[in-house]
Amino acid sequence: MNKWIIGILAVGTLSFTSCKSLQKTGSSSFDDSESPYVEEEPVVKETEPKSDAKPIIVKEEKVKVIEEKNTESFKYYVIIGSFKVLENARNYKTDLTQQGFTPVILENTEGLYRVSVSAYNKETSARNKIANIRHQYEKYSDTWLLKAKQ
Protein backbone atom coordinates (compact mmCIF):
# COMPACT_ATOMS: atom_id res chain seq x y z
CA MET A 1 0.00 0.00 0.00
CA ASN A 2 2.84 2.42 0.93
CA LYS A 3 4.62 1.69 -2.38
CA TRP A 4 1.40 2.53 -4.22
CA ILE A 5 1.07 5.92 -2.44
CA ILE A 6 4.74 6.73 -3.06
CA GLY A 7 4.26 5.89 -6.76
CA ILE A 8 1.27 8.22 -7.04
CA LEU A 9 3.17 11.02 -5.32
CA ALA A 10 6.16 10.55 -7.63
CA VAL A 11 4.00 10.67 -10.75
CA GLY A 12 2.12 13.70 -9.43
CA THR A 13 5.38 15.51 -8.67
CA LEU A 14 6.77 14.75 -12.14
CA SER A 15 3.54 15.90 -13.79
CA PHE A 16 3.57 19.13 -11.77
CA THR A 17 7.17 19.90 -12.68
CA SER A 18 6.56 19.12 -16.34
CA CYS A 19 3.51 21.37 -16.45
CA LYS A 20 5.35 24.11 -14.62
CA SER A 21 8.17 24.02 -17.18
CA LEU A 22 5.61 24.50 -19.93
CA GLN A 23 4.42 27.68 -18.22
CA LYS A 24 7.83 29.32 -18.57
CA THR A 25 7.41 32.43 -20.61
CA GLY A 26 10.17 34.60 -21.88
CA SER A 27 10.12 38.02 -23.34
CA SER A 28 12.65 39.71 -25.46
CA SER A 29 13.36 43.34 -25.98
CA PHE A 30 14.81 44.01 -29.39
CA ASP A 31 15.86 47.48 -28.25
CA ASP A 32 18.30 45.98 -25.73
CA SER A 33 20.22 44.03 -28.35
CA GLU A 34 23.50 45.24 -29.79
CA SER A 35 23.31 42.61 -32.52
CA PRO A 36 21.47 43.34 -35.76
CA TYR A 37 20.47 39.67 -35.90
CA VAL A 38 17.32 38.96 -33.94
CA GLU A 39 17.49 35.98 -31.62
CA GLU A 40 14.12 34.71 -30.59
CA GLU A 41 12.85 32.10 -28.18
CA PRO A 42 11.94 29.01 -30.20
CA VAL A 43 8.32 27.98 -30.47
CA VAL A 44 8.24 24.28 -31.32
CA LYS A 45 5.14 22.84 -32.93
CA GLU A 46 3.78 20.11 -30.64
CA THR A 47 3.31 17.63 -33.49
CA GLU A 48 7.05 17.61 -34.20
CA PRO A 49 8.34 14.00 -34.29
CA LYS A 50 10.90 12.98 -31.70
CA SER A 51 14.34 12.31 -33.18
CA ASP A 52 18.01 13.16 -32.82
CA ALA A 53 17.56 15.99 -35.34
CA LYS A 54 16.95 19.48 -34.06
CA PRO A 55 13.18 20.14 -34.21
CA ILE A 56 11.92 22.58 -36.81
CA ILE A 57 10.61 25.76 -35.26
CA VAL A 58 7.29 26.90 -36.70
CA LYS A 59 5.95 30.44 -36.30
CA GLU A 60 2.79 31.87 -37.76
CA GLU A 61 2.94 35.52 -38.82
CA LYS A 62 1.35 37.91 -41.22
CA VAL A 63 4.09 38.89 -43.68
CA LYS A 64 4.51 40.65 -46.99
CA VAL A 65 7.27 40.36 -49.55
CA ILE A 66 9.19 43.60 -50.00
CA GLU A 67 11.53 44.85 -52.74
CA GLU A 68 10.62 42.11 -55.21
CA LYS A 69 8.90 42.40 -58.57
CA ASN A 70 7.18 39.03 -58.21
CA THR A 71 5.10 39.33 -55.05
CA GLU A 72 3.30 35.98 -55.32
CA SER A 73 2.25 34.85 -51.85
CA PHE A 74 2.96 31.45 -50.46
CA LYS A 75 1.71 29.71 -47.36
CA TYR A 76 5.11 28.50 -46.05
CA TYR A 77 8.47 30.27 -46.06
CA VAL A 78 11.89 28.82 -45.18
CA ILE A 79 13.48 31.49 -42.95
CA ILE A 80 17.26 31.64 -42.69
CA GLY A 81 17.64 35.04 -40.97
CA SER A 82 15.70 37.70 -39.06
CA PHE A 83 16.65 41.33 -38.65
CA LYS A 84 15.28 44.47 -37.10
CA VAL A 85 17.18 46.74 -39.54
CA LEU A 86 16.29 46.52 -43.24
CA GLU A 87 19.82 47.33 -44.40
CA ASN A 88 21.18 44.36 -42.43
CA ALA A 89 18.59 42.08 -44.08
CA ARG A 90 19.64 43.43 -47.50
CA ASN A 91 23.32 42.73 -46.76
CA TYR A 92 22.49 39.20 -45.60
CA LYS A 93 20.41 38.68 -48.75
CA THR A 94 23.44 39.67 -50.85
CA ASP A 95 25.67 37.19 -48.97
CA LEU A 96 23.12 34.41 -49.46
CA THR A 97 22.80 35.18 -53.17
CA GLN A 98 26.58 34.78 -53.51
CA GLN A 99 26.23 31.35 -51.88
CA GLY A 100 23.69 30.23 -54.50
CA PHE A 101 20.44 30.90 -52.65
CA THR A 102 17.54 32.93 -54.06
CA PRO A 103 16.51 34.96 -51.01
CA VAL A 104 13.63 37.38 -50.60
CA ILE A 105 12.94 39.75 -47.74
CA LEU A 106 9.64 39.61 -45.90
CA GLU A 107 8.35 42.12 -43.37
CA ASN A 108 6.08 41.08 -40.51
CA THR A 109 3.55 43.26 -38.71
CA GLU A 110 6.03 44.06 -35.91
CA GLY A 111 8.53 45.52 -38.38
CA LEU A 112 10.97 42.59 -38.35
CA TYR A 113 12.58 41.56 -41.61
CA ARG A 114 12.66 37.83 -42.36
CA VAL A 115 15.03 36.52 -45.01
CA SER A 116 13.45 33.59 -46.83
CA VAL A 117 15.35 31.30 -49.20
CA SER A 118 12.37 29.23 -50.40
CA ALA A 119 8.60 29.42 -50.38
CA TYR A 120 5.96 26.72 -50.81
CA ASN A 121 2.25 26.09 -50.59
CA LYS A 122 2.81 22.62 -49.09
CA GLU A 123 4.26 22.28 -45.60
CA THR A 124 5.99 19.00 -46.43
CA SER A 125 7.98 20.64 -49.24
CA ALA A 126 9.08 23.46 -46.92
CA ARG A 127 10.13 21.00 -44.20
CA ASN A 128 12.12 18.98 -46.73
CA LYS A 129 13.94 22.13 -47.86
CA ILE A 130 14.78 23.02 -44.24
CA ALA A 131 16.16 19.52 -43.66
CA ASN A 132 18.21 19.81 -46.84
CA ILE A 133 19.67 23.20 -45.86
CA ARG A 134 20.49 21.98 -42.35
CA HIS A 135 22.21 18.91 -43.79
CA GLN A 136 24.26 20.85 -46.37
CA TYR A 137 25.13 23.91 -44.28
CA GLU A 138 25.91 23.46 -40.58
CA LYS A 139 25.94 27.23 -40.07
CA TYR A 140 22.25 27.37 -41.07
CA SER A 141 21.11 24.76 -38.53
CA ASP A 142 18.67 27.29 -37.04
CA THR A 143 16.66 27.63 -40.27
CA TRP A 144 12.96 27.62 -39.41
CA LEU A 145 9.48 27.54 -40.94
CA LEU A 146 7.19 30.54 -41.19
CA LYS A 147 3.53 29.86 -41.80
CA ALA A 148 1.94 32.93 -43.38
CA LYS A 149 -1.28 34.18 -41.81
CA GLN A 150 -3.86 35.33 -44.30
KANORSUL-V850499 format. One record per helix or strand of 3 or more residues. SS is the DSSP state (2 for helix, 1 for strand). FROM is the first residue (numbers start at 1). LEN is the number of residues. If there is no record, write none. Layout:
ss: (SS:SS)
from: (FROM:FROM)
len: (LEN:LEN)
//
This chain:
ss: (2:2:1:1:1:2:1:1:2:2:1)
from: (2:30:57:63:76:86:104:113:123:138:144)
len: (21:3:5:4:8:13:5:8:14:3:5)
//
